[in-house]
Amino acid sequence: MAILATVPLLIFVVFLLSELERNEYDALRREAALDAQTISVNFERKLEDMATTLRLLSGAAELRSGDLAAFHARTATSLGGGSLYVLLVTADGTQKLNTRVPFGTPLGKMSNIADLHSAIAAKRVLVSGIFYGGTAKQWVFNLTMPLSEDLSGVGDAIVLTQNAGDLASMTTTEGLPNGWSAALLDGEGKVIVSSGPDNIPSARPFPEQMLRLMTGANASAVLGDGEARTMLGYAKVDDWPWRVVVWGPVTAAQSTIVSTWRQLILGSVVLLGISLCIVLIAANQLRRSIRQIARMAERIGHGEIVSPEITKVKEANQVSIALSNASFDRAQAEERVHFILQELVHRTKNILSLVQAMMRQLARSTDDIDEFQKAVSGRLAGLAQSIEALAKQQWGGIPVSSVIKLQLGTVTGDSQRITLRGPDFLANANAVQNLGLVLHELATNSVKYGALSVPDGHILVEWERFVDEEQQVALRMRWSESGGPPVKKPSRRGFGTTVIERHAAAAFGGKVTIDFDEKGLLWSLVAPFSAFESIRDHGEHPVS
């Protein structure tokens, strides 16, 4: 009887473990593809940020005036001590400046002229594959943007170059199974950067047998049989010709479950041989415990919050407690998901209404399709930054200083000429979106016409809490520009003026004051503090 009672249990355990191993294998394939996609998203953002930097540099006043020495100085200062460098080249590849070296240093032709010609022919920003830079003396890659015809006098394209090795931190294997590696490949299948035990040097072709398995945009594949199987997950960097791949031995990722399987089977056989009586008693107790836990699972399946079932088996009690905790966590998670869905619907309606109003206003102010598209794209990018930041905090609000830095960084890419001053606090979702829209317009205007359009310009953003005449707590926020060109009051009211004046006042229930002082634009908003503060805020922190 003991054997008959125990053997089916052992068979059942073996079956469960085999199913678990199969599920673990399937999960490993999904996770490999997901890990590759996660890394590819980081590279996508990296390339988009570089493309945005190129667009900002192409509009620099020094470049348009032909003052390449000042452009070189400003660009080198803006990029700081980072790993990004700027080249200004003609259509035949001749370098007119390179921020890797001092201005005036004799320069030859750039190393990858073919990619330059491709970008000029395509009339859009293109990323190159990996190549050996003649000036850098190491493996690099380029992001090339053709310049408009009105800048043909200074050059035909502007290039942002970076050392391939500086991307190593973005292919970290942290979070991957032990023994796994990761690599970034260019459009020709060459390794740009790699990390992990199978670290492949830059510019070396990725193994052909793995490349043949990488079909589609995002998936996983297995190479080999038995214990020598190698699994790889891969993903395309969206809108760019690069790909990310992670790979490693399947056995390394499944070593824990294999070891557990062997130990459990061996222990079960030894236990069966030592004492059939103990097995019988344990099986009987285990049967009762499983039934109790199964009843708990059924109740959890019906959405109930269950209390732990106390049995005579210690391990079963731990499972019972875990299931009880899981039932509570599930109820909380369902409630949270319901709340987030409601919040998402509400926010989506607000955002769509805001975008609709913005497009109507922009359509009234311009008849040029390209200008309309640029205006909409820029403002949607700023709005997307606010929404992404809020989503990371589950719409609970973010610090007001982060809102300001996020929007100004999106437009200007240079924080050295911007000063923030005021007590930090957690801004609610509405304040993040509306204040982000207003700051985006102010920053865009400053880059085009104000202080940020010249090298010596400066912006001060300050805010303070105070008690108004009605004994209510209010917030005063000021935007002050200095060092820019003389300010002239606009002859007509455009969309930007409507946003920073009427929309700001209406969104926060406050009053906006705009002073077109000749020395610099002065913008001020006074509104109830409750229109800004998040209910999750627990104090203030000074910002300097």
N, C-alpha and C positions, 0 to 999 in steps of 0.2 A: 504493500500500500504506500509505503514511504517513497519507493522508487517511482511508482505510478503517479504519485502526487508531485514528485520533484522534477522528474524528467520533462513533463510538459511545460513546467515553469522554466526550466533551463532552455528548452526549445523556444519558448515565448521570448525569453530574454535575448537569445541569439537573434531571433527575428527582429525584435525591436532595435537591437544594436545595428543590424544590417540595414534596416530602414533609416536609422539615424545616420549611419555612414553615407547612405545614398543621398539623404536630404542635405547632409553636410556638404557633400560633393556638389550638389545642385546650388546650394547657397554660396559655396565658394566661387562658382562660375559667375553667379549674379554679382557677388561682392567684387570680384576682379574687374568686371565691366564697370561697376559703379565707382571703384577706386580710380580707374583710368579716367572716367568722365569727370570726377571731382578735380583731379589734377588738371585736366584739359580746360575746365572752367577758369581755373586760376591763370592759365596761360592766355586764355581768351581775354580776360580782363586786363592782363598785362599788355597785350598787343593793342587793345582798344585805348588804354591809357596812353600808350606811346603815339597812337594815331591822333589822339586829341592834342597831345603836346605838339605834334607837327603842325596841326591846324592853327594852334595859337602862335607858334613861332612864325608861320607864314604870314601872319597879320601884323607882325611887329613893325612899329613905326620906323625903326632903324633900317630894317630890311627894305621897306618901301622907299625910303629916302636914299638908299644906296650907300649908307654909312656902314660898311661891313666891319670896320674896326669896332664901332660901338655895338653892332649886332653880336659880334664875337664875344665882346666883354660881357654884355648883358646875358647872353645865352649861357656862357660858362658859369656866371654867377648864379643864374636861376637853377641850373642843373646841379650846382654845388659840387660836393665831393662824391657824387654818385657815380654809377658806372655807365651812364648814357652820354654820348657824344654826338655833335651835330656836324654835318658836312653840307656845304653849298657847292653844287657841281653844275657844269654845263652838260649839254646833250652828248658830247663826245667823251664824258667822264672826267674832264679836267676839274680838279678841286680848287675852288676859289677861297675856301677856308675850311679848317678842321679844328674843332675845339680840343682835340687831343694834344695839339701843339700850339705854341704861342702864335698870335696873329702875325702874319708876315713871313712865317717859315716857308721856304720853298716847298711846294707840293707837286707831286706828279698826278697821274690819273688814278682814279679809284680802281679797286681790285675786281669788282663784279659789275662790269659795264653792261653785261647782258640783262641783268635784273633792272638796271637803270632804264635801258631801252624799253623793256617790257612795261614798266610803270608809266613811262611817258606815252607809249602807244595806247595803254589801257585808260589813261587819264584818271587814275585813281591810286589810292595808297596800296602798295604791294609789299609783302614781306619776302625776303630772300631765303635761300637755303644757307647752310653753314659754309663759310669759305675762310681762307687765310688772309687776314688783313695786312696789307703792305705797311701801313702806318702803325697799326696796333702790334704787329709781330706776334699775333696769336689768332686763334679761331674766333670768328665774330659772325654776326648776322646783321642785316640792314632792314630798316623800314623806310621805304622811299615814297615821297609824295611829289608829283609834278607841280610846278608853280604855274600860276595863271599867266596869261600873255602880257598883262601889265607889269609883270616882274621879270620879263625876259632880259631886261638890261642888267640885272644882277645875277641871274642864273636860271637854269631850266628845271632844277629839282632840288629839294631839300631832303636830307637823309638823316635818320636817327639810327646810330649804330651802337651795339652793345656787345661786350665780350660774352661768348657762349658760356664760359665757366661761371659767370655771375648768376646764371639760372639754376645752379646746382641745388640751392636750397628749396626750389620749387618742385624738385623731383625727389624730395626726401622719402625714404621708405618707412618712415614712422607711421604706424597704423597698418602696414602691410604684414602678412605672415612672415615669420622668421625665415631667412634664406631667400627672400624675394627681392627683385630689383625693379627699377623704373627707369624709363628713358623717354626723351622727347626727340621725335624724328622730323626731318624736313620733308618737303614734297618729293624728293628723290629717294627717300628711305635711308638717308644718312643720319647718324646720331648727332644731335646738337649737344645734348648733355645727358649724362646717365649717372645713376647712383645705385648702391647695393652691392652684393657679393659678385655679381656678374658685370661689374662696372665696365662699360664699353667706352673706349676713348672717343673724343669728339671727332667728327668727320669720317668715322669708320662706318661702312655699310652695315645696317642691321641684318642679322642672319636671314638668308633668303627663305629658308624653310618656314620661318615664322611669318615673314612678310606675306607669303602666299596664303596664309590662313586668315590674314586681316582683311576680310571683306565686309563692306558695310561701314556705317558711321560709328557705331558703338555696340560692341558685343564681346564675347569671349570665345576661346578655342582651346583645344588640347592637342599637344604634340607628343607622339610616342605611345607606348603601351606599358602596362604593369606598373612596377614601382618606379620606372624611369620616366613616367609621364610628366610633362611640363605644361602648366596651364598659363595662358596669357589673356589679359584683358586689355582692350584697346579702345580708343575714342578719338574722333577727329576734333581738332580745335575749330569750333564753329566759325564759318566765314573765312577761314585761313587754311592754307594747304598743309599745315603741320598736323602730326598725330602724336598721341601719348600712348605708351604701352607699358604695362606692368606684367611681370612674369616670374615664375619660380616653380620649384618642384611641388607636385600635389602632396607627396608624402610629408613634406615639411609643414603644410597647412593642416594635415589631418593626423599628425603624430599623436596628439592628445587622445583623440577618440580611439585610434588603433591600440594605443597602450591601455586605455581603459577597458576595451573589449577583451584583450588577452588576459589581463589581470582578473577580470570578473569571471571569465570562463574557467581559468585555472583555479581560482578560489572556490568556485561552485563545485568543481569536480573533487577537490580535496575535502571540502566540507561534506559532500555526499558520502565519500569513503570513510570519513571518521565517525560519523554518527548519523544513522538514518533516522533515529528517534528525534534528534534535535531538528533535522530537516523537516520532519513531519510536523512537529510543534511550530517551528518557525513558519512553515508554509501555511498552517492553519491561521496563525496570527496575521501573517501577511495577507492572506485572502480577506480576512475581516477588515484589515486596514485599507486594502485596495478598494473594497466596496464602499467604505466610509468616504474615502477620498474621491471615488467616482461619483458618489452622490453629491459631494461638494462641487465637483466639476460640472455636473449637470445643472445644479442651481446657479452656478456662475454663468453657464451657457444661457440661462434664462434671464440673465441680467441682475441677479440678486447679489447683495453683499452678505457674505457668509462668515460665520465665526469658525475658528479652527476646531477640527475634530481631534480629541485626545485619544490616542490609541496606545497599545502596549509596545509598539515598535518606535524606537527613537527616531529613525530616519523618516518613517511615515509621518511622525509628528512635525518634523521640519518641513516636509512637503505640504502638510496640512496648513501650517502657519504661512508658508509661502503662497499657497493658493488663497488663503484668507486675505493676505496683504494684496495679492493680485486682484481679488474681487473689489477691494476698496480702491486700488489704483485705477482699475478699469472704470469704475463709476466716476471717479474724479476726471479721468481722461475724456470720457464721453461728455461730461459736463463742459470741460474745457474746449473740446472740439466744437460743441454746439455754440459756445460763446464766440469762438474764433470765427465760425462760419457766419454767425449773425454780424459780427464786426466786419468781416470781409465783404459781405453784401452791402453793408452800410457805407464802408469806405469806397467800395467800387463805384456805387452810385454817385458819391461826392466827387470822386476823381473824374468820372466820365462827364459830370456836369461842368466841372472846372475846365477840363480839356475842351469841351464843346464851346464854352464861353470864350476861352482863349482863342480858339480857331476862328470864331466869328469876329472877334475884335481884330485879329491879325488880318483877316480877309478884307476887312473894311479899310485897313491902313496901307495896303499895298496891292498893286496889280501885277507884280512880278512873281512868277511861279517859283523861281529859284530862291528869291529872297523870302517868300512865304515858307518854302520848305526849310530853309536854314533857320528861320525864326522859330518855326514849330519844333524842329529837331532839338535845338538848343534848350528850349524851355521844357520839352518833354524829358530830356536828359536830366535836367535839374530836378524835375518832379520825380523821376525814377530813382534818383539818388535818395531823396527823402523817403520814398516808399520803401526802398530796400533797407534803409537804416531802421525804419519803424518795424518792418517785418522781422528783422533780427531780434528786436526787443518785444515781439508779439504785440505790437501796437500799444505798448505801455508807456511810450514817451522816451525821449533821449535828451541829454543835457543841451541847454541852449547854445553853449559854446561849440559843441560838436555840430549843431545845425549850421552855425555861421561858418565854421571851418569847412564843412562839407560842401556848401554851396559856393563859397569863394574859391575853394580849391578846384572845383569842377570848371569854373569859368577862367580863373587866372593862372592856376598852376604855380603860383608864386606867393608864399605866405610871409616873406621877409619884409614886405612893405605894408603889411596889414597888422594893426594892433587891436587886440580885444581887451576890454576892461569892464569888469562888472562881476557881481556875485552870481556864480553858476547855480542853475536850478534845472529840474527836470521838466521839459516842455511836453505838453500833451500832443496827441496825434494831429489835431486840427491846426495847432500852432506850428508844428513842424512843417506841414504841407504849405500853409499860407505864408508863414515867415520865409520858408525856403523859396517860394515863388517871388516874393518881394526882393529878397537879397539877390537872387539870380538876376533880376532886372537891374538892380542898382550896380552889381558887379559888371554886367554886360555893358551898361552905359559908361561905366568908368573905364573899361578896357577900350571902348571905341572912341569916347570923346573926353573923358575925365582924367583923373590923376593917374590911373594905371596905363594910360596911353603914352606916357613919357617915362623915362628911367627914374626921374627924381620924385615922382608922385608918391603919395602916401595916403592911406585910409585908416581912420580911427573909428572903431565900432564900440560904443559904450552903452551900458544900460544900468538902471538903478531902480530900486523900489522906493516908494514914498507914499505918504498918506495924503489924499487929495482933499479938496474943500468939503466934500461930503463924508469925510472920515472913512473913506474906503481905500484899501490898499491898491495902488496902481503901479504900472511899470512905464518908465520913460526910456525909450531906445533912440539913440542918435547915430547917424552915419555922417561922418565929416571927411571931406577930401581936401588935400592940400598938396602944393607942389606941382599941380597940373597946369594945363593951358588955361587962359582966361575963360571963365564960364559965361555962356550966353544963354539967355532964356529961350527955349524952343518956340518957334513961330507957330507950331501946331501941336495939338495934343494927340500923341500916338498911343499904342497899346501899352508901352512901358510906363508912360506917365499915368495911365489909368490904373495899372497894377499897383505902383508904389504910392498912389494917392487914394483913389477911391476904393480899390479892392482892399488895401491895407486897413483903411478906416472901417470899412463894412465888416471885414472878417474878424476884427478884434473889438468892434464896438467902441472905437476910440477916435482920436483926432490926429490928423497928419499935417505936418507943416513942412513946406519945401522952400528953401531960400537959395536962389540962383546967385549966390555971392560970386563976385568976379574972381576971388581967390580960391574958390572951391565950393562944390555943391554941399549944402547942409540939409539933411533930411531927418525929421524927428517924428516919432510916434508915441503918443500917450494913450494908454488903454488900461482897463481893469486888469489887475494881475491874474484874476481868476480865468481870463481868456487864454492865458499862456500856461499856467501851472498844471502839471499832471497830478492826479490824486495819489500817485505812487511816490511823489517826491517827499523826502524826509529831511530836507535841510538845504543850506546854501553852501557853496564853495567858491572862494574868490578865484577869478581868472585874470591873468595878466599877460 
